[in-house]
Amino acid sequence: MEGSMMVAAALHALAAVLRKRHPAGQTEARTAPVQAALRRALDDAGEAAPIGAALELLVPFMRGAKGPAAARLALQALADILETESPVRAREVLQSPQLLAALTACLRSSNPDTAVEATLALSRILYYEECAGEYLPSDPDAVELLAERMLGGSPREGLQAAGCSVSSPHTSMALVQEASCAVVNISARLVIGAAPRLEDAAIALLWASPGAAANGTTLLARWLIVERGRTRGGRRLAERGALAAGLAELFKRVAAALSDCNGDWADAAMRGFGLAGAAVQVLLATYGDGEVRQLAALLKALSSAVLAPRVLRAEHVLRAMRSTEVAEGIESALQKVSDAAERALECQWLQRREQQQQEGQQQQGRQQQRQQQQPTAAAVQAEDELVCIGRSQACAVCSKTCADGATLRGCRGCSHLTGVRYCSQACCEAHWAKRRHRRLCEMAQSCSDLLRLIHRMRSIQVEGEKTG
């Protein structure tokens, strides 16, 4: 109780300073001592201490009663209050209609500085899943707004690559970073409806200069792939040409960075490797026997995006990896993936097979168009996000779902990635005789080595961070 009273007193002191008229440009300097006192009071009170009605002292300033500088400082105070490991204070904000309305309005402010501080405060509310679940229904456009904030920092070539015609409403990379962090904090099930818009933002930002923004966007893109996994939406993102092109652009910038630059460039590379690995996993799990050449083209593009700039030989990247052996292993594995994909693309039998399939699909598509009306774009999009795809849990040759009462055996070379299963050794040999599976298995095995090394790279990084 005493701690709560100390925080309330600090908020009263802050409000008193913000109410006063200060010379131009001196508001922040005059407010700094009371902001520091508020932070000390918050530390002394403990993370779970409630604030109470004193929180609403910030509302008039957040509404702009004393100008944008005071609004920004009030939002900073709110973010400081919410910076805890306990959801108690986030719930207090959600239970105050006036405070919540003021925060929602600040999120939509045309002033980038105000929007940055409001987004930071919101991010700390969304950190708790139960609080996010309560806030988002009250502000259903919030995730779309965050995606728009992210797109605003994208360079023109990034917007064009992602197929966006949206003009940039701002150029604040700080706002991009906070919006990205806010989105990543939200549980996947709460943002699935806005995933396509978030995809565009993440891909477009791959063209931004590496640094905090690039780190956030590679993390978000990987998160979107991993969380949706073997769904149509996950496959759609993994197979987008703009994703491979964006990664190529990102690695090009990382490789060109000076060796004595800050760690943001190297961190962007580490997360870029993770993003490429996540895309590879989804592609292998969702492409079937009849799509081997399409899969090969996508794997070729992803591996080339990393290999072409020679980013794995950059001094600052090797330093961040903490293992030259792993870097050389990843480069070698990527080359094997590229070579395996190239062999599949050059296979004349697969080329003829693909041409026959395309002709059959075109004819079938014309028949369906005559027979029934096409579903709306919105319906297709909803289906994309919800429907899981991939191989059936049956023998790849005869379609049996069990073998004499026993479970099916997996292909020794690729089942852990592709899900290929057989009911007998005879079916296994028959499938291997088909050149398309031979090429698929070869690509999957080379990708398996790559994914193992990327996992090892991340483990080394985590251990290094723990030991300092």
N, C-alpha and C positions, 0 to 999 in steps of 0.2 A: 504493500500500500504506500509505504514511504517513497519507494522508487517511482511509482506512478505519479505521486505528487511532485517529485523533483522534475520529471519530464514535463508535466503540465506547467510548472513554473517557468521552465526554459522556453516552452512554446509561447507563453504569455509575453516573455521578454522579447522573443523574436517578432511577435506580432506588433509590439510597441515600437520596435525599430523600423519595421516595414511601413508603419503608418506615417512616419515622419517624412518630410520632404527633404531630400538629399541633393547636393550639387550633382550635376550631370556626370555620370561615370564613376561616382563614388559610392553608389548603393551597396555594391558587393563588399567593398572595403569596410564600410561602416557596419555591415551585417556579420562579417567574419567572426568577431569575438562571440556573438550570441549563438552562431551556428556551432562553433567549437564547444560552447557550454552545453548545447543540446546533445551533441554526440557523447560528451562525458556523462551526462545524465542518463542517456540511453544505455551506456555501458554499465553504469552503476545499478540501474534498475533491473538489468537482466533481460534476456531475450523474450521471456514469456510474460513479462509484466504488461498488462493492458494500459492504454493511455486514457481512454474515456472521452468525455465530451470535449476536452481540450483540442482534440484533433480537428474539430470544425473551425478552430481559429484560423486555419489555413485557407478556408473556402473563399472568403472575399478576395484574397490576393490571387488565388488561382483563377478567379473569374476576371482578373485584370483591373480591379478597382484602383490599384496604385501603379499600373503600367506593366510592361513586359518583364522588366528586370525583377520586380517584386514577385511576379508570377513564377518566374524561373527559380527564384530563391525559395519560394514556398514549396515548389515541386521537389527541389533538392532536399528540403527538410522531410518531405513525405517519403522520399526514397530512402533517406537515412533511417527513418522510423521503421520502414519495411524490410530493412537489411538484417534479417534474423533467420535462424533455422527453425523457428516456430511459426505456425500459421495464425497465431492469436491476433496479431496486429493487422494482418491481411483481412481477417474476418471482420475486424472492427471497421475497416474502410468499406467493406462490402455491405455492412449493416447501417452505414450512414448514407441515406439517399442524396443529401446535399454534396457530400464529399465525392461520392461516386459520380454524380452528374458533372461536377466541376472537372474531375479527372478525365471523363469521357470527352468533354468539350476541349480540354487542353490537347488531347491526342490528335484532334482534328485541326489544331491551330495552324495557320499559314506561316507562323513564325517558326523556322526550323529549330531554334534553340529551345523554345517552349515545348515543341513536339518531342525533342530528344529527351528532355527531363521527364516528360509525362510517360514516354515509352519505357524509360528505365524503371519508373515507379510501377507501371503495369507489369513489366517483366517479373518483378519481385512478387507480385500477387499471383501471376500465372505459374510461378515456380511450384506452387502447391496444387496438386491435381484437383482436390476437392474445391479449392477456391476458383480455379480455372473453370471447373464445371458449373459453378454458380455465376461467375462473371459473364462468360461468353453468351449464354442465352439472353442476358439483359442487353448485350451489345453485339447482335448477330453479325454485324459488318466488320467487327474488330480484326479478324484474321485477314480479310480482303484488304483492309486498310493497311495492315502491317506489310502485306505483300506489295502494295502500291508504294509504300515508303521505301521498300528495298529496291524496287524497280527504278525509283527516282535517281538512285546513285549509279545506275548502269550507263556505261558509255554507249554511244550510238551503235557501234558494231555488235555489241552484246545484245542490244534490243532487237536489232535486225536478225541476228542468228536465232534468237528465241522466238521469232515470229511475232514480236510485239510492236504495235503501232502507237503505243502510249508515249506521249511526250514526257520528258522528265520534269516532275513538279518541283524538284529541289536538287541540289548537288551536294548535300551534306553527307559525307561518309560516316560521320558520327551517328546520324539518324539511321543510316543503313545498318550499321553495326548493332545498335540497340534493337532495331526491329528484328534483325536476324536472331539475336539472343532471345528475344521475347517469344518468337515462334518456336525455337528449339526447346524452350521451357515447357511448351504445351504438350499434353499427352496426344499421341497420334490419333486416337479415336475422336478427339475433339476438333481436329483440323482436316480430316479426310476430305470433307466437302470442298475445301479451298485448295487441295493439293495441286491441281493443274496450274492455278495461278501462282502458287509458291514455286512450282517447277520452273516456270518462266523466269521468275525473279532470280532463282538460284543460278540458272544457266546463264542469264544475261550478265550477272555479276562476275562470272568467271573471266570476263574481259576486263574487269577493273584491275587496278594496280594491286599486286599482292601485298598483303599486310593484314591488318585486323579484319577488313571487309572480306578479303579473299579467304581468310581462315574460317570466318563465319559462314560464307556461302558454300564452301566445299563440305563443311560439317552438315549444313542443312540439306544439300543435295544427297549426300550419303544417307542421311537420316530418312529422307523421303523414299529412297530405294529400299533400305533395310526394313523400315517399318511396314511397307506395303508388300515387300517380298514377292512371292509368286502369284501376284494378281495381274490383271491386265494393265492396271495403272502402273505397277512397278516395272513391268516389261516395257511399257510405252516410254517411260523415262529412260530406262537403261539403253534402249535402242535408238534414242534420238540422235541424229547426226550432229545436232548442235551441242550435245554433251561432249562428244569426242572432240569436236572442234574447239569448244571452250577449254577443255583440259589441255589441248595442244597449245593454245594461247597462254594459258596459265603457266605451263612448264617452260614455255619460251621466255617469259618474263623472269621466272625464277632463275633459269640458267644464265640469263644475261646480267643478273644482279652482281654487285661487287662482293668479293669474298669476305670483306669485313663489315657487311651490312648487318642490320639487326636481325633477330631471330624470326621475325614475321615471315620473311621470304621462305626460309627453310620449313617453318611450320606449315605454310601453305602447300609446300611440296609433299610433306608427310601425309597431310589430309587428302591431297590429290591422289596419292597412291591408294589410300583407303577407299576413295570414291571409285576409282577405276576397278579395284578388286570387287567392290559390292556390285557394280554393274555386270562384271563378268559372271559372278555367281548367279544372278537373276537370269541372265541370258542363257546360260547352260541349263538351268532348271526349267526354262519355259519354252525352249525351241525343240521341236521334234525332229524325227528322222527326215521328214520331207522338207526341212528348212536348213539343211546343213550349209549350203552355200551362202544363204543370207546371214547365218550365224558367223560363218567364216569372215565375211566382209565386215561385220561389226567388230569382231575380235581383232581383226587386222587394223581397223581404224583406232581402236582403243590402245593397242600396243604401240602403234606408230606415234600416237599422241605423246607417249612418255619417252619413247626411244629417240625420236627425231631431234629434240633440243639438247640431247646428251646431258640432261639434268642430273642423272645419277653419277656424273663425274664432277659436278660442281663442288668446290671445296666446302662451301657453307652447308650444302646438303649432306655431304659425307660426315661433317662434324656433328650435325644434328642427328644423324642416324646412329652415331656412336659405334659403327661397325662397317669397315670397308668390305668385309666378307659378305655381309648381307646385301650391301649395295651392288656388289659384283654379281651376287646370286640373283637378285631381282632383275638386273639388266640381262643376264643370260637367260632367265626364265621368260622374260618378255620377248626375247629374240626367238625362243623356241615356239612361243605362242604365235608369233608373226609367221614363222616358217610353216608351222602346221596349218595355219589359216590359208597361207599362200598355196600350199599343195591341194587343199580342198577346193580353192577357187579355180585352180588349173585343171582339175579332174574333168575330162570331157564327158564321162558318163554322168556325172552330177549335173553338168551344164544341160545335157539333153533332158535329164529327168526334171530339172527345174522348169525348162521351157514347156514340157508337156503339162506340168502341174499348173503353170500360169494360164495356159490355154484353157484347161479344164475349169479353173476358177473363174475366168472371164465369162465363159459360157454359162456356168452355174449362176453367176452374179446377174447376168442378163435375164435369166429365167425367173429368179427371185424378185427382180425388180418389176417384172410384168405381173407376177402373182400377188404380191403384197406391197403395201405402202412401207417405205423405209421408216424406222424409228427416229424419233427426234434426237437432235444432238445432245440435249440434256439427259435423255434416257440412256443413250450410249455412254455418256460420261459417268453417270451413276453406276452403270453396270461395270465399267472399267475398274472403278475403285473397289467394288465389292466381290467380284468373281475371281476365285483362285483358278489358276491354270497350271498346266504342266502335264507330265506323263501320267497315264492311268496306272493304278496299282495292279497291273496285269502283265502277263508275259508279253514281251515286245514282238514275239513271232506268232504265237497261236492264241493269244488273249486269255489264256487260262488265269484264274485268280489264285489258284493254289496248285501244288504238285503232290498228289497222293496224300492230301491232308496236311502237308508241310508248307511252310512259308516259301515264297519264291526266293531264288538266289539272285544277287545283284551282279552286274558286270564287274569283274575284278578291276578293270581299268578306270571306269568312269561312273559307276552307280552312285557314289557318294555325292556327285555333283549333278548328274543327269537323271538319276532315278531309273535307269534302264534295268529291267528284271527279266529273269527267265525261269521257266518251270523245269527245264532239263538241260543237260549238256548238249543234246542234239539241237535244241532251239538256240542255245548260245552259239554253237558252231555255224548254224544256218544264218544267224543274224550277222556274225562276223564276216561271213562270205559276202554280205552286201557292202559294197564299197563305201556307201554313205555312212554306215555305222563305224567302219574302220577309221574314216576321217574324223568323225565326231569324237570317237574315243581318243584318238591321237591328240586332238585339240584339248579335250577335257583333261588329259593327263598332264599336258604342259601347263594348263591353267592351274591345276592342283599344286604344282611346284611353286607357281607364282603366289598363290593365295597363302600357302604355308610360310613363305618368306615374308610376305606383307604382315602376317600375324606375328612372326618373330620380330620384325622391325618394331611393331607397336609395343610388344612386350619389353623389348630393350629400352624403348623410350620411357615406358612407365616405371621400370626399375631405376633408370637414370634419374627421373624426377623425384623418386622416393629418397634416393641417396644424396640428392642435391648435386 
